[in-house]
């Protein structure tokens, strides 16, 4: 996708989305923070069976997931549900959340962040070319991009 700001709107096909692989996951940036003036970022994320992040939260942005295909176990605050295609999840600032593909095939979701920024986080992680959710570099990048992993209880 071109990084120049469009004046009448932005149209991005899946083939034009920017592929990234943070934590070894397959993602495509459909709308970058730069393209939207920081208003929003939208990512299509694919997760193999068993994949998904640990509990985390954001203090400065809302996040929204839309399940496109597959089966996820999603936790939002105190609520945990197993859901499939067509499900939408809204995550206000400060709400601890996580998800995991509990199906037997690749699952996909759209991930919006408002204001934008998740694309910058995932791109920076992707540039490390590593996997996993641990390590000093990951912690520093996560803090920089408002992604916080609370200690396990």
Phi, psi and omega in degrees: 000140176294141180272358180284144182291129177273148182265334183248008183128175182228132175238124181231122175275160177305324180292336180271347180293149182275119179283137174221162180224064177291141180056021182080006181271151177270119178224158175226126177278111179276315176231119179272157176301322180295318183292334183254013181065025179085359183294318186203155166226146182227131182232140169262121182246135176249138181229126175287162178309132179090347182277148176159158184279159172286176177309134177203169179207167179230136180266340188240010179208152170269158178223149180221133176246142171233120182281120181268316177203156178094188183232125180241146163262119184244136173240128177229103185066238181267003184253129175234130179218153172260125189223164180229197185306142179093351180281139175240144181231128176251131182236101176295163176305140175083359180271122177291134181213160175201168175203160178208139174287111181258007178272188182252001179231170177298135177248152180225144176219150169270138181233112176260140168234135181229120352296172180300168176150331181300326178299320179295318178300306183295326178294317179295320176296316180301323180294342175286339180058033177243176177234166178096165184248026182232172177111152183298318180297317179298314181299317181294315180293320179298314179298316180301326185251026172059039173241115188240133180251102181295151179297146177291148179267000000 
